[in-house]
Each structure stands twice: as C-alpha cells, then as structure tokens.
C-alpha cells in the first residue's frame, strides 16, 4: 500500500500546499515587490480557485480518456511550471497566469489518485489509502511554513525550491505508479448525468456546509490572531505549522470510518471542527493552539471522509465522486470566505467565528446515505450507510 501512498502524499503536498496555499504565506512580500493592490492580490487568489474548479470539472473526462497515471503526472507538471512562473513573475499578469497554471494540479490530483488507488490497492485497503494520501496537504503546510520563514525576503527562491521539490515528486510518482494494461476508456463511458445529483444530494449538501463553515478559519484565522489577539508574525506562523502538523493525524479517517461507520465518523468530524472555531475565540494561548490542533485534525479528517463518501457513491468511477464532493467543498469555501469578510467588517472576529460554528453545527444532522451509482446508468441501488 505504501508504495502508492507515500508518493501520493508528496504529490498532494506539492499541488495543494506549495502550488496553492503558499501564495498566502508569501503574499506580503510578493505584493511589496510587484506593487500589487489588495484587489489585485484577491483576484489572483480567485484565478487560482477558478483553475481548481475547471480542473475538477474536467478531471473525470481526462482520466477516462487518457489514464489516471497521466493526469497525476500532468498535475505535478502544472505545479512545477506554475511555480517557476511565479518565481519569475515581474507583474500582475504574469503572476496571475502562473497562479492559474499552478492551481490546475490541485483540481486534477485528488480525483486522479482516487482512481489510482482503486486500480492499485485491494478493496480493504482503499479507504485507508485514500485518507492517508489526503494528509499530503498537511505535510505540505508543515513544510511550507519554515520555507516561508527562511525565504520571506527572497520569496522567488522559495518558489524555486518548491518547484525543485515538485519535479522530484513528479519523477517519484512516474516511477511508483505502474502503467495500466487496460486501454484508456472513452470520455463517453464516464458520462455524468444531471439526475445523478439528486442521488448524491446529501453528500453535496454536507460538503458545501463543511466548506462554508471552515472557510473563515483558512482565510481569517491568522489575521484574527495578529489583529485581535496581538500575536506576532512568527507566533501566527507557529500556529499555522501546528495546524498543518495536526492534520497528519486526520489520516486515520479511513480506519475510523471502518470502525465507526460513515455516519458516526461524519458527525464526530463536524463536532470537532465546530469546537475548533469556538476554541479560537478564547483569549488564551493554550486554547488558541488547541484550536489549531482540532481544526487541523478535523479538516483533513473531513476531506478524507468526503473522498471515501464519493468513492462509495461511484465505486466504478471513483474520480467522479471525488470531483463532485471536492467541487461542492470548494463552492462552500468560496461563498463562506465572502460571507466571513462581510460579517467581520460588520460585527467582529469573535462573533463571526461563533456564527460560523453555529452554522457548521447544523450540518451534523445530514443523512450519510451512500448509494452505489454507475456512471453509465441513471439508476442507483440503495446501499446501507454504515
């Protein structure tokens, strides 16, 4: 199992933490060097999200027209090229184009690796394999923190280092993932029909809700600490690294789901995520660092759970299920970030975080049914949700 899982963890770390999330860590220095306004910086973040969304929508088509292995390698290549472009950027337009290219890999990689896992691992290993690979985001966040601190004033060299690591990870995955002997399927065989949305409505609604309630943490937790809690830049960076390190523990999601079942695991994850938002509002360092631990664990746990949920809905074409769940998660995050900013401006940081905690808690009551669905048929066969 680990022959596939370890390079998968590395590739998730490269495409998510390095190619997407590291922009926020380097943003003050990038803005100063390139004379970017706040609106231009925000637009670049939106461009990266647009690339992520486009990649998610096209992932299943590319996977079945070519192969999951090819899409994994294309994900690594987009991260490598995009980050080199960011390192060499001389202005807004070149940076935006580079961020778009870098962002494509994060949308392709999770659906592609879910397909690689389905092809490479035994059925009893797939849930654990998928959820451990998903911890790559946390591993990458932990690694990017010290790099951001060391290269804060030389952010271009930071991206060069990330690009080198992306190239090495690309080579590792090319060696680790075997070429399938099956002829790639035509895109029509992976056709998704709109009436399938009704059959996966609970997963979609849950993913939107978790994405919405978690968005305030990803977007505003460090700002909250530095502006309202008097944390230093270094202290807030330590908070960020702790959050990432704790997320690695979220890799136990597959094991927890096998022990408790999908339903109870989902409810446990929602409760821990809600607790992390509430705990952050307590003005004590111990509570704040505990919040980082709780959020890191719960977010990676929940994204791993949505991978499992999606693959159970689409056992024949897991990339379709993962694309749907992650697209829904990203939609919730996009809406939530805007709502959080408005709420913080109108009220305060603590009230905003507590409000998002209350909204997130409402989603604990969603059903966790998992109906196996064929991507070639519109009928679903009910399966007991456990």
C-alpha positions as CSV (number, residue, x, y, z in Angstrom):
1,X,0.0,0.0,0.0
2,X,2.7,2.5,1.0
3,X,4.4,2.2,-2.4
4,X,1.4,4.2,-3.7
5,X,0.5,6.1,-0.6
6,X,3.9,7.8,0.1
7,X,4.4,9.4,-3.4
8,X,0.7,10.3,-3.3
9,X,1.1,12.2,0.0
10,X,4.1,14.0,-1.6
11,X,2.1,14.9,-4.7
12,X,-0.9,16.2,-2.7
13,X,1.5,18.3,-0.7
14,X,3.1,19.8,-3.8
15,X,-0.1,20.6,-5.6
16,X,-2.1,21.9,-2.7
17,X,0.2,23.3,0.0
18,X,3.0,24.5,-2.3
19,X,1.3,25.5,-5.5
20,X,-1.9,26.9,-4.0
21,X,-1.7,27.7,-0.2
22,X,1.8,29.1,-0.1
23,X,0.7,32.2,-2.1
24,X,-1.0,33.4,1.1
25,X,2.2,32.9,3.1
26,X,4.4,34.9,0.7
27,X,1.7,37.4,-0.1
28,X,3.0,40.4,1.9
29,X,6.5,40.2,0.2
30,X,5.0,39.5,-3.2
31,X,2.7,42.5,-3.0
32,X,5.5,44.7,-2.0
33,X,7.9,43.5,-4.7
34,X,5.3,43.7,-7.5
35,X,3.3,46.7,-6.2
36,X,0.1,44.7,-6.1
37,X,-3.1,46.3,-4.7
38,X,-5.3,44.3,-2.3
39,X,-7.9,43.9,-5.1
40,X,-5.2,42.5,-7.4
41,X,-4.0,40.1,-4.8
42,X,-7.5,38.9,-4.2
43,X,-8.1,38.5,-7.9
44,X,-5.0,36.3,-8.2
45,X,-6.5,34.1,-5.4
46,X,-9.7,33.9,-7.4
47,X,-7.8,32.9,-10.5
48,X,-6.2,30.0,-8.6
49,X,-9.6,28.9,-7.4
50,X,-11.0,29.2,-11.0
51,X,-8.2,26.9,-12.2
52,X,-9.0,24.4,-9.3
53,X,-12.7,24.4,-10.3
54,X,-12.0,23.9,-14.0
55,X,-9.6,21.1,-13.3
56,X,-12.2,19.4,-11.0
57,X,-14.8,19.6,-13.7
58,X,-12.5,18.2,-16.4
59,X,-10.7,15.6,-14.2
60,X,-13.0,12.6,-14.8
61,X,-13.0,13.2,-18.6
62,X,-9.2,13.4,-18.8
63,X,-8.8,10.4,-16.5
64,X,-11.1,8.2,-18.7
65,X,-9.9,9.5,-22.0
66,X,-6.2,9.0,-21.1
67,X,-5.4,7.4,-17.7
68,X,-5.2,8.3,-14.0
69,X,-1.4,8.0,-14.1
70,X,-1.2,10.6,-16.9
71,X,-3.4,13.0,-15.0
72,X,-1.3,12.6,-11.8
73,X,1.8,13.4,-13.8
74,X,0.1,16.4,-15.5
75,X,-0.9,17.7,-12.0
76,X,2.8,17.6,-10.9
77,X,3.9,19.2,-14.2
78,X,1.4,22.1,-13.8
79,X,2.6,22.7,-10.2
80,X,6.2,22.7,-11.4
81,X,5.7,25.0,-14.4
82,X,3.3,27.3,-12.5
83,X,5.7,27.8,-9.5
84,X,8.6,28.5,-11.8
85,X,6.5,31.1,-13.5
86,X,5.5,32.7,-10.1
87,X,9.2,32.8,-9.2
88,X,10.0,34.7,-12.4
89,X,6.9,36.9,-12.4
90,X,7.5,40.6,-13.0
91,X,4.0,41.9,-12.6
92,X,0.3,41.2,-12.1
93,X,-0.5,39.5,-15.4
94,X,2.5,37.0,-15.4
95,X,1.8,36.2,-11.7
96,X,-1.9,35.6,-12.4
97,X,-1.2,33.3,-15.4
98,X,1.3,31.4,-13.3
99,X,-1.1,31.0,-10.4
100,X,-3.7,29.7,-12.8
101,X,-1.3,27.1,-14.2
102,X,-0.2,26.1,-10.7
103,X,-3.8,25.8,-9.5
104,X,-4.8,23.3,-12.1
105,X,-2.9,20.5,-10.5
106,X,-4.8,20.8,-7.2
107,X,-8.1,20.2,-9.0
108,X,-6.8,17.2,-11.0
109,X,-4.8,15.4,-8.4
110,X,-7.4,14.1,-5.9
111,X,-9.8,12.6,-8.5
112,X,-6.8,11.1,-10.3
113,X,-5.3,9.5,-7.2
114,X,-8.6,8.1,-6.1
115,X,-8.6,6.2,-9.5
116,X,-5.0,5.1,-9.0
117,X,-5.9,3.7,-5.5
118,X,-8.9,1.9,-7.0
119,X,-6.7,0.3,-9.6
120,X,-3.7,-0.4,-7.4
121,X,-4.9,-1.4,-3.9
122,X,-7.1,-4.2,-2.6
123,X,-10.6,-3.2,-1.6
124,X,-10.0,-3.4,2.1
125,X,-7.0,-1.0,1.8
126,X,-8.7,1.7,-0.3
127,X,-10.3,3.8,2.4
128,X,-7.1,3.9,4.4
129,X,-5.0,4.6,1.3
130,X,-7.2,7.4,0.1
131,X,-7.4,9.1,3.5
132,X,-3.6,8.9,4.2
133,X,-2.8,10.3,0.7
134,X,-5.2,13.2,1.6
135,X,-2.9,14.1,4.5
136,X,-0.4,15.4,2.0
137,X,-2.0,18.9,2.3
138,X,-0.9,18.9,6.0
139,X,2.5,17.6,5.3
140,X,3.0,20.3,2.7
141,X,1.6,23.0,5.0
142,X,4.2,21.9,7.7
143,X,7.0,22.0,5.2
144,X,6.0,25.3,3.6
145,X,5.9,27.2,7.0
146,X,9.7,27.0,7.6
147,X,10.4,27.7,4.0
148,X,8.3,30.9,4.2
149,X,10.1,32.0,7.3
150,X,13.5,31.3,5.8
151,X,12.8,32.8,2.4
152,X,10.4,35.6,3.4
153,X,12.6,38.3,1.9
154,X,13.6,36.1,-1.0
155,X,10.2,34.7,-2.0
156,X,11.4,34.0,-5.5
157,X,14.0,31.5,-4.3
158,X,11.3,30.0,-2.1
159,X,9.2,29.2,-5.2
160,X,12.3,27.9,-7.0
161,X,12.8,25.4,-4.1
162,X,9.1,24.4,-4.2
163,X,9.5,23.9,-8.0
164,X,12.5,21.6,-7.5
165,X,10.6,19.6,-4.9
166,X,7.7,19.4,-7.4
167,X,10.0,18.0,-10.1
168,X,11.4,15.4,-7.7
169,X,7.9,14.4,-6.7
170,X,6.8,14.1,-10.3
171,X,9.7,11.8,-11.0
172,X,8.9,9.7,-7.9
173,X,5.2,9.3,-9.0
174,X,6.2,8.4,-12.5
175,X,8.3,5.5,-11.1
176,X,5.8,4.4,-8.5
177,X,2.6,4.3,-10.5
178,X,2.5,1.5,-12.9
179,X,1.2,1.8,-16.4
180,X,-2.2,0.1,-16.6
181,X,-2.5,-2.5,-19.3
182,X,-6.1,-1.5,-19.9
183,X,-6.8,0.7,-22.9
184,X,-8.0,4.1,-21.7
185,X,-11.7,4.5,-21.8
186,X,-13.5,6.9,-24.0
187,X,-14.8,10.0,-22.3
188,X,-18.4,8.9,-23.1
189,X,-18.0,6.0,-20.8
190,X,-17.6,8.3,-17.8
191,X,-20.6,10.3,-18.7
192,X,-22.2,12.0,-15.8
193,X,-26.0,12.6,-15.9
194,X,-27.6,15.5,-14.1
195,X,-30.3,13.3,-12.5
196,X,-27.5,11.7,-10.5
197,X,-27.2,14.9,-8.5
198,X,-30.4,14.0,-6.7
199,X,-29.0,10.7,-5.7
200,X,-25.9,12.3,-4.1
201,X,-27.6,15.3,-2.7
202,X,-26.8,14.6,0.9
203,X,-23.0,14.4,0.2
204,X,-23.1,17.6,-1.9
205,X,-25.0,19.5,0.8
206,X,-22.7,18.2,3.5
207,X,-19.6,19.2,1.5
208,X,-20.9,22.7,0.8
209,X,-21.7,23.1,4.6
210,X,-18.3,21.9,5.7
211,X,-16.6,24.1,3.1
212,X,-18.6,27.1,4.2
213,X,-18.0,26.7,7.9
214,X,-14.3,26.0,7.5
215,X,-13.6,28.9,5.1
216,X,-13.4,31.5,7.9
217,X,-10.6,29.6,9.5
218,X,-8.5,29.2,6.4
219,X,-9.0,32.8,5.3
220,X,-9.0,34.8,8.6
221,X,-7.5,32.8,11.4
222,X,-4.0,34.3,11.1
223,X,-5.4,37.8,10.6
224,X,-7.6,37.3,13.7
225,X,-4.5,36.3,15.8
226,X,-2.3,39.2,14.6
227,X,-5.0,41.9,14.6
228,X,-7.2,41.0,17.6
229,X,-5.1,38.6,19.7
230,X,-1.8,40.5,19.4
231,X,0.1,37.6,18.0
232,X,3.4,38.3,16.3
233,X,4.0,37.2,12.7
234,X,6.3,34.4,14.0
235,X,3.7,33.3,16.5
236,X,1.0,33.2,13.9
237,X,3.3,31.1,11.7
238,X,3.9,28.7,14.5
239,X,0.1,28.4,14.9
240,X,-0.1,27.7,11.1
241,X,2.6,24.9,11.3
242,X,0.9,23.3,14.3
243,X,-2.4,23.3,12.4
244,X,-0.7,21.5,9.5
245,X,1.1,19.0,11.7
246,X,-2.1,18.1,13.5
247,X,-3.8,17.5,10.1
248,X,-1.5,14.5,9.6
249,X,-3.4,12.8,12.4
250,X,-6.5,13.2,10.1
251,X,-5.1,10.4,8.1
252,X,-6.8,7.9,10.5
253,X,-10.1,8.8,8.8
254,X,-10.1,5.6,6.8
255,X,-9.6,3.5,10.0
256,X,-12.2,5.4,12.0
257,X,-14.7,5.0,9.2
258,X,-14.1,1.3,9.2
259,X,-14.6,1.2,12.9
260,X,-17.5,3.6,13.5
261,X,-19.1,3.7,10.1
262,X,-19.5,6.7,7.7
263,X,-22.4,8.3,9.7
264,X,-20.9,8.4,13.1
265,X,-17.5,9.4,11.7
266,X,-19.1,12.3,9.8
267,X,-20.8,13.5,13.0
268,X,-17.6,13.2,15.0
269,X,-15.8,15.3,12.4
270,X,-18.4,18.0,12.4
271,X,-18.4,18.3,16.2
272,X,-14.5,18.6,16.4
273,X,-14.5,21.2,13.5
274,X,-17.1,23.2,15.3
275,X,-15.2,23.0,18.6
276,X,-12.1,24.4,16.8
277,X,-14.0,27.5,15.8
278,X,-15.3,28.1,19.3
279,X,-12.0,27.5,21.0
280,X,-10.2,30.0,18.8
281,X,-12.3,32.8,20.3
282,X,-11.0,32.1,23.8
283,X,-8.2,34.6,24.6
284,X,-5.6,32.2,26.0
285,X,-2.6,30.9,24.1
286,X,-3.3,27.3,25.2
287,X,-6.8,27.5,23.8
288,X,-5.7,29.0,20.5
289,X,-3.1,26.3,19.9
290,X,-5.6,23.7,20.9
291,X,-7.9,25.2,18.3
292,X,-5.2,24.8,15.7
293,X,-4.8,21.1,16.6
294,X,-8.6,20.5,16.5
295,X,-9.0,22.3,13.1
296,X,-6.0,20.6,11.5
297,X,-7.2,17.1,12.5
298,X,-10.9,17.7,11.7
299,X,-10.4,19.4,8.3
300,X,-8.1,16.7,6.9
301,X,-10.3,14.1,8.5
302,X,-13.4,15.5,6.8
303,X,-11.9,15.9,3.4
304,X,-10.7,12.3,3.7
305,X,-14.2,11.3,4.6
306,X,-15.6,13.0,1.6
307,X,-13.2,11.1,-0.6
308,X,-14.5,7.9,0.9
309,X,-18.1,9.0,0.6
310,X,-17.6,9.9,-3.0
311,X,-15.9,6.6,-3.9
312,X,-18.7,4.7,-2.2
313,X,-21.3,6.5,-4.4
314,X,-19.2,5.8,-7.5
315,X,-17.3,2.6,-6.9
316,X,-16.7,2.0,-10.6
317,X,-15.6,5.6,-11.4
318,X,-14.3,7.0,-8.0
319,X,-12.9,10.1,-9.7
320,X,-16.4,11.3,-10.5
321,X,-17.4,11.0,-6.8
322,X,-14.3,12.8,-5.6
323,X,-14.7,15.5,-8.2
324,X,-18.3,16.1,-7.1
325,X,-17.5,16.2,-3.3
326,X,-14.5,18.5,-3.7
327,X,-16.2,20.8,-6.1
328,X,-19.0,21.2,-3.5
329,X,-16.4,21.7,-0.8
330,X,-14.7,24.4,-2.8
331,X,-18.1,26.1,-3.6
332,X,-18.9,26.3,0.1
333,X,-15.4,27.7,0.8
334,X,-15.8,30.4,-1.9
335,X,-19.2,31.5,-0.6
336,X,-18.0,31.3,3.0
337,X,-15.0,33.5,2.5
338,X,-17.1,36.3,1.2
339,X,-19.7,36.0,3.9
340,X,-17.0,35.8,6.6
341,X,-15.4,39.1,5.4
342,X,-18.7,40.9,5.5
343,X,-19.6,39.6,8.9
344,X,-16.2,40.5,10.4
345,X,-16.4,44.0,8.9
346,X,-20.0,44.5,10.2
347,X,-19.6,42.9,13.6
348,X,-16.3,41.4,15.0
349,X,-14.0,38.5,14.6
350,X,-15.3,36.5,17.7
351,X,-19.0,36.9,16.6
352,X,-18.1,35.9,13.1
353,X,-16.3,32.7,14.2
354,X,-19.0,31.8,16.6
355,X,-21.7,32.3,13.9
356,X,-19.8,30.1,11.5
357,X,-19.5,27.5,14.3
358,X,-23.3,27.6,14.8
359,X,-23.9,27.2,11.0
360,X,-21.5,24.3,10.8
361,X,-23.1,22.5,13.7
362,X,-26.5,22.5,11.8
363,X,-24.9,20.2,9.2
364,X,-24.4,17.4,11.8
365,X,-28.0,16.3,11.1
366,X,-27.4,15.5,7.4
367,X,-28.0,11.9,6.4
368,X,-24.9,10.0,5.3
369,X,-26.5,7.6,2.8
370,X,-24.2,6.1,0.2
371,X,-25.9,4.7,-2.9
372,X,-23.6,2.9,-5.3
373,X,-24.2,4.6,-8.7
374,X,-22.9,3.6,-12.1
375,X,-21.6,6.4,-14.2
376,X,-23.2,4.6,-17.2
377,X,-26.6,4.3,-15.7
378,X,-29.1,6.6,-14.0
379,X,-30.5,4.1,-11.6
380,X,-29.0,3.6,-8.2
381,X,-29.1,0.6,-5.9
382,X,-29.5,1.6,-2.3
383,X,-26.7,0.6,0.0
384,X,-26.8,0.6,3.7
385,X,-24.8,3.5,5.1
386,X,-22.5,2.4,7.9
